[in-house]
């Protein structure tokens, strides 16, 4: 199903942020950013780890329709159904994850930003360092630093989930400056990094594993990050 921005969608973050000093404004900002955090964290979890039975259960896809509605999207690209299918065949889902993200052969749909922004398929290039610097600017580093390439799609999604979480905290505290700072960092990261390559990655993943959980999830994330860039626009 094509994603449609709903007429009754949540306000732009810029508008909601201006109201964080009121109870209603704080509640709206908390709800919107909690939905954003959930969607980014869902992507981080399922694209960065084997889909074990526990992880699939923890994905809480029952929350997906509500989260999408809050950010102004409808239709989940069949992600919820794909999670249910994966739960029915965890071994098969884990085997597919290994093929798509680990190897032994180099994945045809490579989950690293640098491989889409340079002709070389090598990791730890200048594009990777630019992503790492964006994390550092917000006081964040990956748990496996410096052994993993920071521009893996799951890590980039995790970074945006962390910033959305900070926006939830700032809205609850009525801290406008902290809210605006995390919103600006999120918008910049989307513009300069994730939005640049996630569409091409989604197309490659669909070609490599059509209709799979991961292909459907990334297709959904493409719609979401494009919508999120609109929400974050000043």
N, C-alpha and C positions, 0 to 999 in steps of 0.2 A: 504494500500500500504506500502511495506517495504521502509524504509528510506535508501537512497543511498547517500554517500558522493560524491559530484559532482567533476569532474576533475577541473572545473573552480572555485572551492570554494575560498572564501577569504583566505588570508594568515593567518598563525598562528599569534596570538597576539604578540608573542615574536618578530617576524619579522617585523610586522607593527609598534610595539612600537619603534624599533630602528630608524624608519624613522619619528618620530614625529617632528623632527626639520625641515623638509621640508614641503612645502605646500601640495604636493601630499601625503606624508606620513601622515600628519595630517588629510587630507580629508578621506583617507582610514580608519584610525583608528576611526575617528568620525562615519563614516558610519557603520563599523562593530560593534562598541560598542553601537550605537543607536539601531541596530537590536537586539543585545543581551538584551539590556534594555527593549525593547518592548516585547520580548518573555517572559522574566521573569515577567514583570509587568502584562502581559496578564494572566499568571498563577496565580499570586497573586490576581488579581481582581476577577476572576471567581471561584477560589477555596476558597476564603476567605470571600465571600459575597453572599447574595441572588441574583440570576440572574434576577433582575428587568429589565423592559423594557429599562430604561435609562442606566443601567450598560451594558446590552447586546449591546446597540447602541454604547456606549463609547468604547467597546472592539475593534472597528475598524478592524474587521477581514479581510477587503479588503487589509490591509497591510500585512497580514500573508504570502502570497506566496513570496513577495519580501524579507521579513525579513528572511524567511527560506533559500531562495536562497543565500542571503548575507553570512549566516553562513555555507553554504555548504550542505544544506539538500533539498530534494524534497519530496512532498507529505505531506499533513497536517492531515492525519488520519481521515479526514472527519469532522474536527473541525468547519470549516466555515459553512458547511451545518448544523451541529448540532446547531450552534448558530442561524441560520435562523429558524430552527424548534422550538427552545426555544422561539424565538421572537413571533412565531405564537401561542404559548401556554405558556405564562409567568406563569400563575397560576400553571400549571403542573410542569414546570421547578423549580419553587420555592418550591413546595411540595417535589419534589425529592431531592432538595438541603437540605431541612430540615431533611429528612430521612437519608441522607448520612453523614451529617456533624454535626447535632445538636441533634436529638433524637425525642421523649423521650427515645427510646431504644438506648443503646450504639451501635454506628456504628460498623458493622462487618469489614469494611475497615477503620481502625482508621487513621486519618490524622496527627498523631504525631510521630515523629522519635523515641521517647523513647519506644513506644509500640512495635516497631520492633527490638529494640536493647536489650530488656530485656524480661524475661519471664512474668513479671508483666505487667498488663495493666494500672497500676497507672501512673498518670502524675506527673510532677514536681520532677522527679528523677534526678540522677547525669547526665544523658544524656541531660536533659533539661538545667541544669546549665552549661554544657559544651557549648551548643549552645548560651546561654545568654552571656557567657564570650567571645565567638567569636564576638558577636555583640558589646559588650563593648570595645573590643580591637580596634574597628573601630569607636568608639564614637557614637554608635547607640543603641537605645533601642526601643521596641515596644511602640506604643501609649498607649496601655492598661496595660503596665507594672505597678505592678507585678501581675495583676489579671488573665492574660492569660498565658498558657504554650507557651514558646518561640519557641518550636520545631514543631509547627503546620506547615504544608507544605506551606501554603500561606505566613506565616511570613518568612520562610527560602527563599522562592522565592523573597519576597520583599527585603530582605537583599541583595541578589545577584543583583537585579534590581538597588538598591541604589549604589552598588559598580560599576556596569556598567555605571551608570550615572556619577559617579566621574571620570571614565576613559574617558568618552566623554569630560567632562570639562577639564581634564588634557591634552588630545590630542589637544583640541582647543587652550589651553594656551601654548602648547609646553613644559609642565612640565613633563619631563621624570621620575623623582623620584616619583612623585605622581601617575603617570600612573603605574609604576612598582609595587608600594606598593599595589594598589588596585587589580592589576592582581594577585599578589601573594596571597593576602587574599582570593580572589575568588577561586583560584585553591585549596588552602588549605581547604576551607569550602566545596567545592564539594567532595574532596577526603575523608575527615574525617566525613562528615555528609550526605549531600543530596544523593550522589551516593550510599551510603551504604544501603539505604532503599527504594528509590523511585521505583525501579523495583518490589519489593515485594508488595508495596502499589498499583502499577498499576495493578498487577495481581489480587489482592483482590478486587479492585474497579471494574474491568471488570467482575469478578464473581458475585459481588453484584448488579451491574447495567450495564449489557452488552449493548454496543452500545450507552450508554448515553453520553451527552456532557462532563461530568466530566471524565468518563472513557477514552473517546477519547483524551481529553486534556492531561490527565496525561500520556497516552501512547506516545503522541507527545513530552511531556516534557522529558520523559525518553530518547528518541532519541536525543533531543536537549542537555540535560546536559552531555550526553556521548560525543557528538561532542564538546561541549564547553570545556570539560576537555582536549580534544586534542588541541583545539585552544589556551588554556592557558598554555600548556606545554612549559617549557623553551627550 
